[in-house]
Amino acid sequence: MPRWLIQFPGSQGRDDFRIDDDLNLTFSGDWAVFTDQHGPSYALPAGLGVIIERVDVPLDPVHQEPAPQKD
């Protein structure tokens, strides 16, 4: 399931938040729209300058590649 972290620019005085619902992200014009099977749930205008990051928890950590080691 996708998980999303929404980060607002510091000058806006808003708290960052994480969306843990099973939502899909689409873009419509100048809007980022989060939807589920019932329709739109959240919408953010591009003019806010937010950063949207997908922060899923891996389903199977056994098959992840290890981080490269420095020589």
OpenMM code with the backbone's topology and positions (N, CA, C; nanometers):
from openmm import Vec3, app, unit

residues = "MET PRO ARG TRP LEU ILE GLN PHE PRO GLY SER GLN GLY ARG ASP ASP PHE ARG ILE ASP ASP ASP LEU ASN LEU THR PHE SER GLY ASP TRP ALA VAL PHE THR ASP GLN HIS GLY PRO SER TYR ALA LEU PRO ALA GLY LEU GLY VAL ILE ILE GLU ARG VAL ASP VAL PRO LEU ASP PRO VAL HIS GLN GLU PRO ALA PRO GLN LYS ASP".split()
positions = [
    Vec3(0.0837, -0.1182, 0.0000),
    Vec3(0.0000, 0.0000, 0.0000),
    Vec3(0.0881, 0.1244, 0.0000),
    Vec3(0.0561, 0.2188, -0.0853),
    Vec3(0.1343, 0.3429, -0.0834),
    Vec3(0.1088, 0.4238, 0.0428),
    Vec3(0.2142, 0.4812, 0.0944),
    Vec3(0.2084, 0.5748, 0.2070),
    Vec3(0.2752, 0.7027, 0.1599),
    Vec3(0.2272, 0.8147, 0.2070),
    Vec3(0.2756, 0.9429, 0.1560),
    Vec3(0.3146, 1.0361, 0.2695),
    Vec3(0.4248, 1.1084, 0.2517),
    Vec3(0.4665, 1.2126, 0.3443),
    Vec3(0.4514, 1.3457, 0.2720),
    Vec3(0.3758, 1.4367, 0.3308),
    Vec3(0.3525, 1.5695, 0.2736),
    Vec3(0.4331, 1.6695, 0.3563),
    Vec3(0.5246, 1.7409, 0.2925),
    Vec3(0.6078, 1.8388, 0.3615),
    Vec3(0.5796, 1.9777, 0.3045),
    Vec3(0.5444, 2.0693, 0.3938),
    Vec3(0.5172, 2.2071, 0.3542),
    Vec3(0.6428, 2.2912, 0.3724),
    Vec3(0.6630, 2.3927, 0.2877),
    Vec3(0.7758, 2.4839, 0.3086),
    Vec3(0.7667, 2.5488, 0.4463),
    Vec3(0.8806, 2.5695, 0.5120),
    Vec3(0.8850, 2.6229, 0.6474),
    Vec3(0.8157, 2.7567, 0.6644),
    Vec3(0.8149, 2.8379, 0.5617),
    Vec3(0.7560, 2.9715, 0.5735),
    Vec3(0.6038, 2.9683, 0.5848),
    Vec3(0.5415, 2.8546, 0.5557),
    Vec3(0.3955, 2.8483, 0.5615),
    Vec3(0.3430, 2.8221, 0.7021),
    Vec3(0.4289, 2.7793, 0.7924),
    Vec3(0.3856, 2.7549, 0.9291),
    Vec3(0.2888, 2.6395, 0.9437),
    Vec3(0.2931, 2.5449, 0.8520),
    Vec3(0.2045, 2.4288, 0.8583),
    Vec3(0.2855, 2.3070, 0.9019),
    Vec3(0.2195, 2.2144, 0.9678),
    Vec3(0.2847, 2.0902, 1.0075),
    Vec3(0.2882, 1.9926, 0.8907),
    Vec3(0.4004, 1.9207, 0.8774),
    Vec3(0.4081, 1.8126, 0.7803),
    Vec3(0.3157, 1.7013, 0.8281),
    Vec3(0.2669, 1.6203, 0.7357),
    Vec3(0.1838, 1.5087, 0.7780),
    Vec3(0.2028, 1.3890, 0.6876),
    Vec3(0.1683, 1.2742, 0.7414),
    Vec3(0.1824, 1.1479, 0.6703),
    Vec3(0.0441, 1.0898, 0.6455),
    Vec3(0.0217, 1.0425, 0.5252),
    Vec3(-0.1049, 0.9781, 0.4889),
    Vec3(-0.0821, 0.8277, 0.4915),
    Vec3(-0.1472, 0.7600, 0.5843),
    Vec3(-0.1316, 0.6156, 0.5965),
    Vec3(-0.2490, 0.5388, 0.5370),
    Vec3(-0.3420, 0.6077, 0.4765),
    Vec3(-0.4533, 0.5405, 0.4111),
    Vec3(-0.4053, 0.4850, 0.2767),
    Vec3(-0.4798, 0.3907, 0.2227),
    Vec3(-0.4458, 0.3310, 0.0933),
    Vec3(-0.4963, 0.4232, -0.0178),
    Vec3(-0.4169, 0.5260, -0.0497),
    Vec3(-0.4564, 0.6241, -0.1499),
    Vec3(-0.3587, 0.6255, -0.2666),
    Vec3(-0.4114, 0.6561, -0.3829),
    Vec3(-0.3290, 0.6723, -0.5024),
    Vec3(-0.3132, 0.8205, -0.5307),
    Vec3(-0.1976, 0.8567, -0.5830),
    Vec3(-0.1695, 0.9961, -0.6168),
    Vec3(-0.1801, 1.0143, -0.7673),
    Vec3(-0.2585, 1.1137, -0.8085),
    Vec3(-0.2679, 1.1524, -0.9491),
    Vec3(-0.2537, 1.3038, -0.9572),
    Vec3(-0.2270, 1.3527, -1.0751),
    Vec3(-0.2153, 1.4969, -1.0965),
    Vec3(-0.3207, 1.5397, -1.1968),
    Vec3(-0.3908, 1.6467, -1.1618),
    Vec3(-0.4968, 1.6996, -1.2471),
    Vec3(-0.4771, 1.8499, -1.2578),
    Vec3(-0.4288, 1.8936, -1.3719),
    Vec3(-0.3981, 2.0355, -1.3866),
    Vec3(-0.2891, 2.0739, -1.2889),
    Vec3(-0.3136, 2.1734, -1.2056),
    Vec3(-0.2171, 2.2193, -1.1060),
    Vec3(-0.2458, 2.1622, -0.9673),
    Vec3(-0.3094, 2.0465, -0.9610),
    Vec3(-0.3464, 1.9855, -0.8331),
    Vec3(-0.2881, 1.8455, -0.8206),
    Vec3(-0.2414, 1.8124, -0.6993),
    Vec3(-0.2064, 1.6753, -0.6635),
    Vec3(-0.3287, 1.6196, -0.5912),
    Vec3(-0.3823, 1.5099, -0.6423),
    Vec3(-0.5081, 1.4570, -0.5893),
    Vec3(-0.4858, 1.3143, -0.5386),
    Vec3(-0.5207, 1.2921, -0.4125),
    Vec3(-0.5152, 1.1597, -0.3530),
    Vec3(-0.6541, 1.1002, -0.3583),
    Vec3(-0.6656, 0.9782, -0.4132),
    Vec3(-0.7964, 0.9152, -0.4293),
    Vec3(-0.7954, 0.7730, -0.3732),
    Vec3(-0.9144, 0.7257, -0.3373),
    Vec3(-0.9336, 0.5856, -0.3021),
    Vec3(-1.0462, 0.5331, -0.3902),
    Vec3(-1.1006, 0.4161, -0.3558),
    Vec3(-1.2040, 0.3549, -0.4392),
    Vec3(-1.3336, 0.4356, -0.4422),
    Vec3(-1.3494, 0.5309, -0.3493),
    Vec3(-1.4706, 0.6124, -0.3429),
    Vec3(-1.4548, 0.7478, -0.4111),
    Vec3(-1.3341, 0.7811, -0.4534),
    Vec3(-1.3105, 0.9094, -0.5184),
    Vec3(-1.2029, 0.9899, -0.4470),
    Vec3(-1.1952, 1.1200, -0.4761),
    Vec3(-1.0924, 1.2055, -0.4160),
    Vec3(-1.1051, 1.2145, -0.2642),
    Vec3(-0.9879, 1.2146, -0.1961),
    Vec3(-0.9841, 1.2280, -0.0509),
    Vec3(-0.9131, 1.3551, -0.0075),
    Vec3(-0.8009, 1.3860, -0.0721),
    Vec3(-0.7232, 1.5066, -0.0438),
    Vec3(-0.6820, 1.5668, -0.1767),
    Vec3(-0.6683, 1.6986, -0.1798),
    Vec3(-0.6164, 1.7662, -0.2980),
    Vec3(-0.5301, 1.8836, -0.2519),
    Vec3(-0.4150, 1.8983, -0.3142),
    Vec3(-0.3215, 2.0055, -0.2803),
    Vec3(-0.2860, 2.0820, -0.4070),
    Vec3(-0.2985, 2.2146, -0.4059),
    Vec3(-0.2605, 2.2925, -0.5242),
    Vec3(-0.1082, 2.2998, -0.5370),
    Vec3(-0.0605, 2.3023, -0.6594),
    Vec3(0.0837, 2.3096, -0.6853),
    Vec3(0.1439, 2.4378, -0.6290),
    Vec3(0.0669, 2.5439, -0.6194),
    Vec3(0.1163, 2.6727, -0.5722),
    Vec3(0.1633, 2.6728, -0.4274),
    Vec3(0.1293, 2.5697, -0.3493),
    Vec3(0.1741, 2.5638, -0.2104),
    Vec3(0.3223, 2.5294, -0.1990),
    Vec3(0.3789, 2.4685, -0.3021),
    Vec3(0.5197, 2.4314, -0.2984),
    Vec3(0.5490, 2.3143, -0.2079),
    Vec3(0.4513, 2.2253, -0.1880),
    Vec3(0.4722, 2.1102, -0.1002),
    Vec3(0.5608, 2.0056, -0.1671),
    Vec3(0.6225, 1.9239, -0.0842),
    Vec3(0.6988, 1.8091, -0.1323),
    Vec3(0.6193, 1.6854, -0.0937),
    Vec3(0.5896, 1.6006, -0.1916),
    Vec3(0.5158, 1.4777, -0.1680),
    Vec3(0.6120, 1.3625, -0.1914),
    Vec3(0.6300, 1.2807, -0.0877),
    Vec3(0.7254, 1.1702, -0.0959),
    Vec3(0.6550, 1.0404, -0.0605),
    Vec3(0.6781, 0.9387, -0.1424),
    Vec3(0.6222, 0.8069, -0.1131),
    Vec3(0.7136, 0.7391, -0.0108),
    Vec3(0.6574, 0.6944, 0.1009),
    Vec3(0.7370, 0.6383, 0.2102),
    Vec3(0.6820, 0.5016, 0.2523),
    Vec3(0.6695, 0.4113, 0.1581),
    Vec3(0.6174, 0.2778, 0.1866),
    Vec3(0.7109, 0.2009, 0.2787),
    Vec3(0.6525, 0.1138, 0.3542),
    Vec3(0.7297, 0.0170, 0.4313),
    Vec3(0.7513, -0.1032, 0.3396),
    Vec3(0.8748, -0.1501, 0.3237),
    Vec3(0.8986, -0.2640, 0.2339),
    Vec3(0.8177, -0.3859, 0.2774),
    Vec3(0.7633, -0.4564, 0.1798),
    Vec3(0.6839, -0.5748, 0.2098),
    Vec3(0.7711, -0.6932, 0.2492),
    Vec3(0.8892, -0.7032, 0.1876),
    Vec3(0.9756, -0.8179, 0.2118),
    Vec3(1.1187, -0.7699, 0.2309),
    Vec3(1.1581, -0.7339, 0.3538),
    Vec3(1.2913, -0.6788, 0.3753),
    Vec3(1.4038, -0.7779, 0.3483),
    Vec3(1.3744, -0.9065, 0.3391),
    Vec3(1.4775, -1.0065, 0.3128),
    Vec3(1.5376, -0.9882, 0.1746),
    Vec3(1.4571, -0.9427, 0.0776),
    Vec3(1.5039, -0.9325, -0.0602),
    Vec3(1.5559, -0.7945, -0.0982),
    Vec3(1.5735, -0.7078, -0.0015),
    Vec3(1.6291, -0.5766, -0.0313),
    Vec3(1.7790, -0.5863, -0.0498),
    Vec3(1.8311, -0.5049, -0.1404),
    Vec3(1.9761, -0.5005, -0.1584),
    Vec3(2.0381, -0.4229, -0.0442),
    Vec3(2.1529, -0.4697, 0.0056),
    Vec3(2.2204, -0.3932, 0.1100),
    Vec3(2.2789, -0.2651, 0.0535),
    Vec3(2.2978, -0.1683, 0.1399),
    Vec3(2.3579, -0.0416, 0.0966),
    Vec3(2.5016, -0.0668, 0.0549),
    Vec3(2.5491, 0.0049, -0.0486),
    Vec3(2.6891, -0.0137, -0.0911),
    Vec3(2.7848, 0.0247, 0.0210),
    Vec3(2.8907, -0.0511, 0.0350),
    Vec3(2.9921, -0.0270, 0.1372),
    Vec3(3.1044, 0.0569, 0.0803),
    Vec3(3.1577, 0.1471, 0.1611),
    Vec3(3.2713, 0.2278, 0.1197),
    Vec3(3.3981, 0.1432, 0.1299),
    Vec3(3.4865, 0.1607, 0.0331),
    Vec3(3.6141, 0.0876, 0.0361),
    Vec3(3.7192, 0.1614, 0.1129),
] * unit.nanometer
topology = app.Topology()
chain = topology.addChain("A")
for resn in residues:
    res = topology.addResidue(resn, chain)
    for name in ("N", "CA", "C"):
        topology.addAtom(name, app.Element.getBySymbol(name[0]), res)
